[in-house]
């Protein structure tokens, strides 16, 4: 698969935003923006490693108020998006809009 830097999340289902095999390279930050006019959104962002079958959370149950953004600094987080390595996924508490921008 090809690396995609921008995502519009509109489901409560977990969504892979970087998948093992994307070869995304070094990520510097991730910007999460709640696009809903009045409702906050709760976000889980986690890394799953296919080699050791472990999942670690970067943020868990983090509320982002309506119309605001949360920028996550990834300078000390290494995501290896080679084949059979790390997948970065996001899950929200509902179908309110969440935009995700991945910066390299």
C-alpha positions as a Markdown table, in Angstrom:
| # | Residue | x | y | z |
|---|---|---|---|---|
| 1 | Unk | 0.0 | 0.0 | 0.0 |
| 2 | Unk | 1.0 | 3.6 | -0.4 |
| 3 | Unk | 1.4 | 6.0 | 2.5 |
| 4 | Unk | -1.5 | 8.4 | 2.9 |
| 5 | Unk | -0.8 | 11.6 | 4.9 |
| 6 | Unk | -4.4 | 12.8 | 5.3 |
| 7 | Unk | -7.5 | 11.0 | 6.6 |
| 8 | Unk | -11.1 | 11.9 | 7.4 |
| 9 | Unk | -12.4 | 9.6 | 10.1 |
| 10 | Unk | -16.2 | 9.3 | 10.3 |
| 11 | Unk | -16.7 | 6.0 | 12.0 |
| 12 | Unk | -16.2 | 4.5 | 15.5 |
| 13 | Unk | -14.5 | 1.5 | 13.9 |
| 14 | Unk | -10.8 | 1.2 | 14.3 |
| 15 | Unk | -9.0 | 2.7 | 11.3 |
| 16 | Unk | -5.4 | 2.0 | 10.2 |
| 17 | Unk | -3.8 | 5.3 | 9.3 |
| 18 | Unk | -0.3 | 3.8 | 8.7 |
| 19 | Unk | -0.2 | 0.1 | 7.8 |
| 20 | Unk | 2.7 | -2.2 | 8.0 |
| 21 | Unk | 4.1 | -2.3 | 4.5 |
| 22 | Unk | 3.3 | 1.4 | 3.8 |
| 23 | Unk | 7.0 | 2.3 | 4.2 |
| 24 | Unk | 6.0 | 5.7 | 5.6 |
| 25 | Unk | 9.4 | 6.7 | 6.8 |
| 26 | Unk | 10.0 | 8.9 | 9.8 |
| 27 | Unk | 6.9 | 10.6 | 11.2 |
| 28 | Unk | 7.5 | 14.0 | 13.0 |
| 29 | Unk | 3.9 | 14.7 | 14.2 |
| 30 | Unk | 0.3 | 13.8 | 13.9 |
| 31 | Unk | -2.4 | 16.5 | 14.0 |
| 32 | Unk | -5.9 | 15.4 | 15.1 |
| 33 | Unk | -8.7 | 17.9 | 14.4 |
| 34 | Unk | -12.3 | 17.5 | 15.7 |
| 35 | Unk | -14.4 | 18.9 | 12.8 |
| 36 | Unk | -17.8 | 18.6 | 14.7 |
| 37 | Unk | -19.5 | 21.9 | 15.5 |
| 38 | Unk | -20.6 | 21.0 | 19.0 |
| 39 | Unk | -19.5 | 17.5 | 20.2 |
| 40 | Unk | -16.2 | 16.4 | 21.6 |
| 41 | Unk | -14.6 | 13.2 | 20.4 |
| 42 | Unk | -12.7 | 10.7 | 22.4 |
| 43 | Unk | -9.7 | 9.2 | 20.7 |
| 44 | Unk | -7.4 | 6.2 | 21.0 |
| 45 | Unk | -4.2 | 6.1 | 19.0 |
| 46 | Unk | -2.1 | 3.0 | 19.1 |
| 47 | Unk | 0.7 | 1.0 | 17.5 |
| 48 | Unk | 0.4 | -2.7 | 16.8 |
| 49 | Unk | 3.6 | -4.6 | 16.1 |
| 50 | Unk | 3.1 | -7.7 | 14.0 |
| 51 | Unk | 6.5 | -9.1 | 15.0 |
| 52 | Unk | 5.9 | -9.4 | 18.7 |
| 53 | Unk | 2.1 | -9.1 | 18.6 |
| 54 | Unk | 2.0 | -6.2 | 21.0 |
| 55 | Unk | -0.2 | -3.1 | 21.1 |
| 56 | Unk | 0.9 | 0.1 | 22.8 |
| 57 | Unk | -1.3 | 3.2 | 23.2 |
| 58 | Unk | 0.1 | 6.6 | 22.3 |
| 59 | Unk | -3.1 | 8.2 | 23.6 |
| 60 | Unk | -6.1 | 6.5 | 25.2 |
| 61 | Unk | -9.6 | 8.0 | 25.8 |
| 62 | Unk | -8.3 | 11.5 | 25.1 |
| 63 | Unk | -11.1 | 14.0 | 24.6 |
| 64 | Unk | -10.7 | 16.6 | 21.8 |
| 65 | Unk | -13.3 | 19.4 | 22.2 |
| 66 | Unk | -15.4 | 20.4 | 19.2 |
| 67 | Unk | -13.6 | 22.6 | 16.7 |
| 68 | Unk | -10.2 | 22.1 | 18.3 |
| 69 | Unk | -7.0 | 20.2 | 17.4 |
| 70 | Unk | -4.4 | 18.1 | 19.2 |
| 71 | Unk | -0.9 | 17.9 | 17.8 |
| 72 | Unk | 1.2 | 14.9 | 18.9 |
| 73 | Unk | 4.9 | 15.2 | 18.7 |
| 74 | Unk | 6.4 | 11.9 | 17.3 |
| 75 | Unk | 10.0 | 12.9 | 17.5 |
| 76 | Unk | 10.6 | 10.3 | 20.2 |
| 77 | Unk | 8.2 | 7.6 | 18.8 |
| 78 | Unk | 9.6 | 5.3 | 16.2 |
| 79 | Unk | 7.1 | 3.7 | 13.8 |
| 80 | Unk | 8.6 | 1.0 | 11.6 |
| 81 | Unk | 6.1 | 0.7 | 8.7 |
| 82 | Unk | 8.1 | -1.9 | 6.8 |
| 83 | Unk | 6.3 | -5.1 | 5.9 |
| 84 | Unk | 5.3 | -7.2 | 9.0 |
| 85 | Unk | 6.2 | -4.4 | 11.4 |
| 86 | Unk | 4.1 | -1.5 | 12.9 |
| 87 | Unk | 0.5 | -0.4 | 12.2 |
| 88 | Unk | -0.7 | 2.9 | 13.6 |
| 89 | Unk | -4.5 | 2.9 | 14.1 |
| 90 | Unk | -7.1 | 5.3 | 15.5 |
| 91 | Unk | -10.4 | 4.7 | 17.1 |
| 92 | Unk | -13.0 | 7.3 | 18.2 |
| 93 | Unk | -16.1 | 7.1 | 20.4 |
| 94 | Unk | -18.5 | 7.9 | 17.6 |
| 95 | Unk | -19.1 | 9.0 | 14.1 |
| 96 | Unk | -18.3 | 12.7 | 14.7 |
| 97 | Unk | -15.8 | 14.0 | 12.2 |
| 98 | Unk | -12.1 | 13.7 | 12.9 |
| 99 | Unk | -9.4 | 14.8 | 10.5 |
| 100 | Unk | -5.9 | 13.3 | 10.8 |
| 101 | Unk | -2.8 | 14.9 | 9.2 |
| 102 | Unk | 0.5 | 12.9 | 9.4 |
| 103 | Unk | 3.6 | 15.1 | 9.0 |
| 104 | Unk | 7.0 | 13.7 | 7.9 |
